[in-house]
Amino acid sequence: MSADSHPTLPPVRLCSDAELARDALGAPLFARAVRLARWAGPGTRVGVGGELATDQLPEAAVVLGLDTADEDSAGYASQAWRVAVDTGLVDVTEPEDDNGEGDEERFGTAAPGEDLALVTSGAPGDVLDLWLAALDTVLADAAVPDLDDLVDALDAGGEIDFDRLDWNPGREADFLDGVLANLYLLTVTEGGAADGPIPLPVLAASMIVPDGMGEPTDAVLEQVSDAMMRLDDQFRQLEPIGLVEFRPVDEELMAEADGPLESETAGAGGGGAGAGAADDEDVSRYGMVRLTPLGLYGIRARMLEAGVDAPAVGELAEKGADALLDAVSLYSEHAAQAEIEQWLAGREQPAAAAELLAAARGDDEGGPLRRLRCQQALAPAGPEAEPAVRSVLDDPELGGLARVWLAERGAGDVPAPDPEMVFWLTVDTIAAQLAADGETEELPLLMETLTAHHTGFFEQVWRVEHPATAYVLEAMGRLHPDKKAAKEARKAAFKARSRRPA
């Protein structure tokens, strides 16, 4: 799974290992693999690649409770057996090579593997390791063309013509990994798809439509349509292992379509921006997919293995406040709050407050946002934290934060801040908001509120010894809703730039 596209991802909230292990054991394909592993014994015959002998597939299907009259039952049994072998749930001894002598087909043997015991007696992590191995097998299978394509690509000698098939194993695996990475990102990003399934056209378009393209061309829409149909087949294969919940493309829709689904794809959100004007029912006919909690765990595990920074909420619970504030400074407010709550849960309030305040200091570029997250972390703290907060009232970087915290709780004997601290806190607050959310619609109102009560604000603020003073004033010059104040901010920004050494 490529680590290039999204080197740092938003944090994901995972279920416990015990819950995930139960989901893994309940995944239909994994459960079938376990059942066949328990069935394997002295009478089980396997071929050169460890595959189950053809004449044993009907018996395996019966063991799995499948309808042997269904022509697909043998395929389901074969797939479950392959998963059992690849995960170590079954040990196979392949047939000995007869060096071409004799016409009789030779078979190897199979028996339950040592890892089968982990299903019932192992820790949740052991079960999840087995499931991840099973997932690797299923993903590899999903990247292989379907049988019809393989048949069409046979040459006169009965060999597969790979040039005609236009199939590159590495390319197909990378494409599927990219799709799953995008699905993961859409799921964990706030305002993304966490609360609902993703339309298949949107997911396909995320892989095909170039960034910045306005109206997709017919050629691009045809590629999106082809990708949709490929994903439809792949997600059908991935659902039984518990990775996704999937609603396939409506077969009637495919029957109705005259050629590729270019026009229909466009109406269902082919540009990647959403479902457009089509209603929910129309969009759902083109396929809908959602990662399960187990799927989130599985894709994250693969990303970590590929070197992608894919954090999970709770990972920082045992780390220091400096690591906490540095990490959550990159998170959204909601994700930061979830991480902070878990960090605070295992600590005494006085010590936690003191550690957070110490970690919030610093005149580096990340300082303002660290102090904003520190303020967020201290917000739910009770009276036990007050001594630690009062201890920094005279701190030039933390004194303003401390006064705000105490004032919000109606504390007495809080000294009024001097003008220099007020201006410094104003700059720090706006710098933190810019770092956290960028130039949002709410920021101009905040600027107006912070400057309205100070006569001659811009005549004084450019002198503030804060590394972000000029940067903040430039932003105010662009965003302040009062034109006169915006002009004053631009002049102040120039003065602030001029007084700082080159």
C-alpha positions in Angstrom: 0.0 0.0 0.0 1.6 3.2 -1.1 2.7 5.7 1.5 3.1 8.6 -1.0 -0.4 9.9 -1.4 -1.3 10.5 2.3 1.9 10.5 4.4 -0.1 11.7 7.5 -3.7 10.7 8.0 -6.4 11.8 10.5 -6.6 9.6 13.6 -9.1 6.8 13.5 -11.1 5.6 16.5 -10.8 1.8 16.6 -12.9 -0.8 18.4 -11.1 -2.8 21.1 -9.0 -5.8 20.0 -11.6 -8.1 21.6 -14.5 -6.6 19.6 -12.4 -6.8 16.4 -11.4 -10.4 17.0 -15.1 -11.3 17.4 -15.8 -9.6 14.1 -13.0 -11.5 12.5 -14.2 -14.8 13.7 -17.7 -13.9 12.4 -16.5 -13.0 8.9 -18.1 -15.6 6.7 -14.9 -16.5 4.7 -12.7 -16.7 7.7 -15.3 -18.8 9.6 -15.4 -21.2 6.6 -11.6 -21.4 6.6 -11.6 -22.4 10.3 -14.3 -25.0 9.7 -12.3 -26.6 6.9 -9.2 -26.6 9.0 -11.0 -28.6 11.7 -12.3 -31.0 9.0 -8.8 -31.6 7.5 -7.4 -35.0 8.3 -5.8 -38.2 7.1 -8.3 -38.6 4.2 -7.7 -35.1 2.9 -5.9 -35.0 -0.5 -4.1 -31.9 -1.9 -2.4 -31.1 -5.2 1.0 -29.6 -6.0 0.1 -26.1 -4.9 -1.7 -27.3 -1.7 -5.1 -26.9 -3.3 -7.9 -29.3 -2.3 -8.4 -32.2 -4.7 -11.3 -31.5 -7.1 -13.3 -34.5 -6.1 -13.2 -33.4 -2.5 -14.6 -30.0 -3.1 -18.3 -31.3 -2.9 -17.6 -32.8 0.5 -15.9 -29.6 1.7 -19.0 -27.7 0.5 -21.2 -29.9 2.5 -19.0 -29.4 5.6 -19.5 -25.6 5.0 -23.3 -26.0 4.8 -23.3 -24.9 1.2 -25.8 -26.1 -1.4 -23.9 -28.5 -3.6 -26.5 -27.9 -6.3 -25.2 -24.3 -6.6 -22.5 -24.2 -9.2 -20.6 -21.7 -7.1 -20.4 -23.9 -4.0 -17.1 -25.6 -5.2 -15.6 -22.2 -5.8 -16.5 -21.0 -2.3 -15.1 -24.2 -0.8 -11.9 -23.8 -2.8 -11.4 -20.2 -1.7 -12.0 -21.0 2.0 -9.4 -23.9 1.7 -6.9 -21.5 0.1 -7.4 -19.0 3.0 -7.0 -21.8 5.6 -3.7 -22.9 4.0 -2.3 -19.4 3.5 -3.0 -18.4 7.1 -1.5 -21.6 8.6 -4.8 -22.9 9.9 -4.0 -26.0 7.7 -0.6 -27.6 7.2 -0.2 -29.3 3.8 2.4 -31.8 2.6 2.5 -31.6 -1.2 2.8 -34.7 -3.3 6.2 -36.1 -4.1 7.5 -35.5 -7.6 7.5 -38.8 -9.6 9.9 -37.3 -12.2 7.3 -37.8 -14.9 7.0 -41.6 -14.3 3.5 -43.1 -14.1 0.2 -41.9 -15.2 -1.5 -41.9 -11.8 -2.1 -38.5 -10.3 -0.3 -38.0 -7.0 -1.7 -36.2 -4.0 -0.3 -34.7 -0.8 -1.9 -34.7 2.6 -3.3 -32.0 4.9 -3.9 -31.7 8.7 -5.0 -28.9 11.1 -2.2 -26.4 11.6 -0.7 -25.3 14.8 -2.2 -21.9 14.4 -5.7 -23.3 14.5 -5.5 -23.5 18.3 -5.1 -19.7 18.4 -8.7 -19.4 17.2 -10.0 -20.6 20.5 -7.1 -20.2 22.9 -5.2 -17.3 21.5 -5.3 -13.6 22.5 -7.4 -11.3 20.4 -4.2 -10.0 18.7 -3.4 -13.6 17.6 -6.8 -13.9 16.0 -6.4 -10.5 14.3 -3.0 -11.6 12.9 -4.6 -14.7 11.3 -7.3 -12.5 9.9 -4.8 -10.1 8.4 -3.1 -13.0 6.7 -6.5 -14.1 5.3 -7.1 -10.5 4.1 -3.8 -10.6 2.2 -5.0 -13.7 0.4 -8.3 -12.2 -0.5 -6.8 -9.0 -1.7 -4.4 -10.9 -3.9 -7.4 -12.9 -5.4 -9.4 -9.7 -5.9 -6.6 -8.2 -8.1 -6.8 -11.2 -10.5 -9.1 -10.8 -13.6 -12.4 -12.7 -13.5 -12.7 -16.0 -15.3 -14.5 -14.6 -18.3 -11.6 -12.2 -19.0 -9.1 -15.1 -18.6 -11.0 -17.3 -21.0 -11.2 -14.4 -23.6 -7.4 -14.0 -23.3 -6.5 -17.7 -24.1 -4.4 -18.1 -27.2 -4.6 -20.9 -29.7 -2.4 -23.1 -27.6 -4.6 -22.7 -24.5 -2.1 -20.3 -22.8 -3.0 -16.9 -21.3 -2.0 -14.1 -23.6 -1.1 -11.5 -21.0 -0.6 -8.7 -23.6 -4.2 -9.3 -24.8 -5.5 -9.5 -21.3 -3.8 -6.2 -20.4 -3.3 -7.3 -16.8 -0.3 -6.3 -14.8 -0.4 -7.9 -11.3 1.6 -5.1 -9.6 -0.5 -2.4 -11.3 -3.8 -4.1 -10.3 -2.6 -4.5 -6.7 -1.5 -0.9 -6.5 -4.9 0.3 -7.9 -6.8 -1.7 -5.3 -4.6 -0.5 -2.5 -5.1 3.1 -3.7 -8.9 2.6 -3.7 -8.8 1.2 -0.2 -6.6 4.1 1.0 -9.0 6.6 -0.4 -11.9 4.8 1.2 -10.1 4.9 4.5 -9.3 8.6 4.1 -12.9 9.4 3.3 -14.0 7.4 6.3 -11.7 9.0 8.9 -11.8 12.6 7.7 -14.3 14.7 9.5 -16.9 15.9 7.1 -16.1 12.9 4.9 -18.0 9.6 4.8 -17.7 8.4 8.4 -21.5 8.4 8.8 -22.5 6.8 5.6 -21.4 4.6 2.7 -19.5 6.0 -0.3 -21.1 5.8 -3.8 -19.0 3.6 -6.0 -18.8 6.3 -8.8 -17.3 8.7 -6.3 -14.7 6.2 -5.2 -13.8 5.3 -8.8 -13.6 9.0 -9.7 -11.2 9.6 -6.8 -8.7 7.3 -8.6 -9.3 8.4 -12.2 -10.3 12.1 -12.4 -7.3 14.4 -12.2 -7.2 17.0 -9.5 -8.5 20.3 -10.6 -10.4 18.9 -13.6 -13.7 20.7 -14.0 -16.2 18.8 -16.2 -14.7 15.3 -16.9 -14.2 14.5 -20.5 -16.0 11.5 -22.1 -12.8 9.6 -22.2 -12.3 10.1 -18.4 -15.9 9.2 -17.7 -15.5 6.0 -19.6 -12.4 5.2 -17.5 -14.5 5.9 -14.3 -17.2 3.6 -15.6 -14.7 0.8 -16.3 -13.2 1.3 -12.8 -16.6 1.1 -11.2 -17.3 -2.3 -12.8 -13.9 -3.5 -11.7 -14.5 -2.3 -8.2 -18.0 -3.9 -8.2 -16.4 -7.3 -8.7 -13.6 -6.7 -6.2 -15.8 -5.5 -3.4 -18.1 -8.5 -3.9 -14.9 -10.6 -3.1 -13.9 -8.4 -0.2 -17.2 -8.4 1.7 -17.1 -12.1 2.9 -13.8 -11.5 4.7 -15.5 -8.7 6.7 -13.6 -5.8 5.2 -16.5 -3.9 3.8 -20.3 -3.6 3.7 -21.2 -3.5 0.1 -24.3 -2.9 -2.0 -23.4 -4.0 -5.6 -24.2 -2.1 -8.8 -27.9 -2.8 -9.7 -27.9 -5.6 -12.3 -31.0 -4.1 -13.9 -29.1 -0.8 -14.3 -26.3 -2.6 -16.2 -28.8 -4.4 -18.4 -30.5 -1.1 -19.2 -27.3 0.7 -20.1 -26.3 0.8 -23.7 -22.5 0.5 -23.5 -20.5 2.0 -20.6 -22.2 3.9 -17.9 -20.5 7.3 -18.7 -23.6 9.5 -18.5 -25.0 7.7 -15.5 -21.7 7.8 -13.8 -21.6 11.6 -14.2 -25.1 11.9 -12.6 -24.0 9.7 -9.7 -21.1 11.9 -8.7 -18.4 10.9 -11.3 -16.5 14.1 -10.7 -15.7 13.0 -7.1 -17.6 15.8 -5.5 -20.6 13.8 -4.3 -23.8 12.5 -5.6 -24.8 15.7 -7.4 -28.5 16.2 -8.1 -29.3 12.4 -8.1 -31.4 11.3 -5.2 -30.1 8.8 -2.7 -32.0 5.9 -4.3 -30.6 6.7 -7.7 -27.0 6.9 -6.4 -27.3 3.7 -4.5 -28.1 1.8 -7.7 -24.5 2.5 -8.8 -23.1 0.7 -5.8 -22.3 1.8 -2.2 -19.4 0.7 0.0 -18.4 1.3 3.6 -15.4 0.1 5.6 -16.5 -2.0 8.6 -14.8 -1.4 11.9 -12.7 -4.5 11.1 -12.0 -3.0 7.7 -10.7 0.2 9.3 -8.4 -1.9 11.4 -7.2 -4.0 8.5 -6.5 -1.1 6.1 -4.7 0.9 8.8 -2.5 -2.2 9.6 -1.5 -2.4 5.9 -0.8 1.4 5.8 1.4 1.2 8.9 3.3 -1.7 7.3 3.9 0.5 4.2 5.2 3.3 6.3 2.2 5.6 6.3 1.5 7.6 9.5 -2.0 6.4 10.3 -2.6 7.3 14.0 -5.3 5.9 16.1 -7.1 7.6 19.0 -5.6 6.5 22.3 -2.1 5.8 21.1 -0.8 8.8 23.0 -2.3 7.9 26.4 1.0 6.7 27.8 3.2 9.4 26.3 4.1 12.8 27.8 2.2 16.0 27.4 4.8 17.3 24.9 4.1 14.4 22.5 0.4 14.8 23.1 0.3 18.5 22.2 2.6 18.2 19.3 0.5 15.4 17.8 -3.0 16.8 18.4 -1.9 20.1 17.0 -2.2 18.4 13.6 -5.7 17.0 14.4 -9.1 18.5 13.9 -10.7 19.9 17.1 -13.0 16.8 17.5 -10.1 14.3 17.0 -7.9 16.3 19.4 -10.6 16.3 22.0 -11.0 12.5 21.8 -7.3 12.0 22.2 -7.0 14.5 25.0 -9.8 12.8 27.0 -8.0 9.5 26.8 -4.7 11.1 27.9 -6.4 12.8 30.9 -8.3 9.7 32.0 -5.3 7.9 33.5 -3.8 10.9 35.3 -4.2 13.0 38.4 -5.5 16.5 37.5 -2.9 18.6 39.3 0.1 16.8 37.8 -1.6 16.6 34.3 -2.3 20.3 34.3 1.2 21.2 35.3 2.6 18.9 32.6 0.3 20.3 29.9 1.2 23.9 30.8 5.0 23.2 30.7 4.6 21.5 27.3 2.6 24.5 25.9 5.6 26.9 26.1 7.7 27.8 23.2 8.2 30.5 20.6 8.5 28.1 17.7 6.0 28.1 14.8 3.9 25.4 16.5 3.7 27.2 19.9 0.3 29.0 19.3 -1.5 25.8 18.3 0.0 23.9 21.2 -1.3 26.5 23.6 -4.7 26.3 22.0 -4.8 22.5 22.5 -3.5 23.0 26.0 -6.4 25.3 26.7 -8.7 22.7 25.2 -7.2 20.0 27.4 -7.6 22.1 30.5 -11.2 23.1 29.8 -12.8 20.1 31.6 -10.4 20.3 34.5 -11.8 21.0 38.0 -10.6 22.9 41.0 -7.8 20.5 41.5 -6.0 22.0 38.5 -6.2 25.6 39.9 -2.9 25.7 41.7 -1.0 24.6 38.6 -2.8 27.2 36.5 -2.2 30.0 39.0 1.5 29.2 39.1 1.9 30.5 35.5 0.0 33.8 35.9 3.3 35.7 35.5 4.5 33.6 32.6 4.6 35.8 29.5 3.4 33.0 27.2 0.9 31.3 29.5 -0.3 34.1 31.7 -3.1 35.1 29.4 -4.2 31.5 29.0 -4.3 31.1 32.8 -6.3 34.3 33.3 -8.9 33.1 30.7 -9.2 29.7 32.5 -9.6 31.3 35.9 -12.1 33.9 34.7 -14.3 31.3 33.1 -14.6 29.6 36.5 -15.3 32.8 38.4 -12.1 32.6 40.4 -11.2 35.6 42.6 -7.9 37.5 43.0 -7.0 37.2 39.4 -4.7 40.1 38.5 -5.6 42.1 35.4 -3.3 41.5 32.5 -1.0 44.4 31.4 -1.6 45.7 27.9 1.5 44.0 26.5 0.1 40.6 27.7 -3.3 41.4 26.1 -1.8 42.2 22.7 0.5 39.2 22.9 -2.5 36.9 23.7 -4.4 38.4 20.8 -1.7 37.6 18.4 -1.2 34.1 19.8 -4.9 33.3 19.6 -5.3 34.4 16.0 -2.1 32.6 15.0 -3.4 29.4 16.6 -6.7 29.7 14.8 -5.0 30.2 11.5 -2.8 27.1 12.2 -5.7 25.0 13.2 -8.4 25.8 10.6 -6.9 28.3 8.1 -8.9 31.3 7.0 -12.3 30.3 8.0 -15.5 32.3 7.7 -15.6 32.7 11.5 -12.1 34.2 11.7 -13.0 37.7 10.6 -15.6 37.9 13.4 -13.0 36.8 15.9 -10.6 39.4 14.7 -13.2 42.1 15.0 -14.1 41.0 18.5 -10.5 40.9 19.7 -9.7 44.4 18.3 -12.9 46.3 19.0 -12.3 47.1 22.6 -8.8 48.5 22.2 -8.4 52.0 21.0 -5.3 52.4 18.8 -4.9 48.6 18.6 -2.9 48.6 15.4 -0.7 51.5 16.5 0.6 49.3 19.4 0.3 45.6 18.3 3.0 45.7 15.7 5.5 46.1 18.6 4.5 42.8 20.2 7.4 40.5 20.7 5.7 37.4 19.2 7.2 35.5 16.2 3.8 35.5 14.5 3.0 39.2 14.8 3.6 40.2 11.2 2.0 37.0 9.9 -1.2 37.7 12.0 -1.3 41.3 11.0 -1.1 40.4 7.3 -3.9 38.0 7.8 -6.0 40.7 9.5 -5.2 43.0 6.6 -6.9 40.5 4.3 -9.7 39.3 6.5 -10.8 42.0 8.9 -14.4 42.9 8.0 -13.9 46.7 8.7 -12.0 48.2 5.7 -10.4 50.9 7.7 -9.2 48.4 10.3 -7.9 46.1 7.5 -5.9 49.0 6.0 -4.4 49.8 9.5 -3.5 46.1 9.9 -1.6 46.1 6.6 0.4 49.2 7.7 1.1 47.6 11.0 2.2 44.4 9.3 4.7 46.4 7.3 6.1 48.0 10.5 6.3 44.7 12.2 8.2 43.2 9.2 10.6 46.3 9.1 11.5 46.1 12.8 12.5 42.4 12.7 16.1 41.6 11.7 16.4 40.0 8.2 
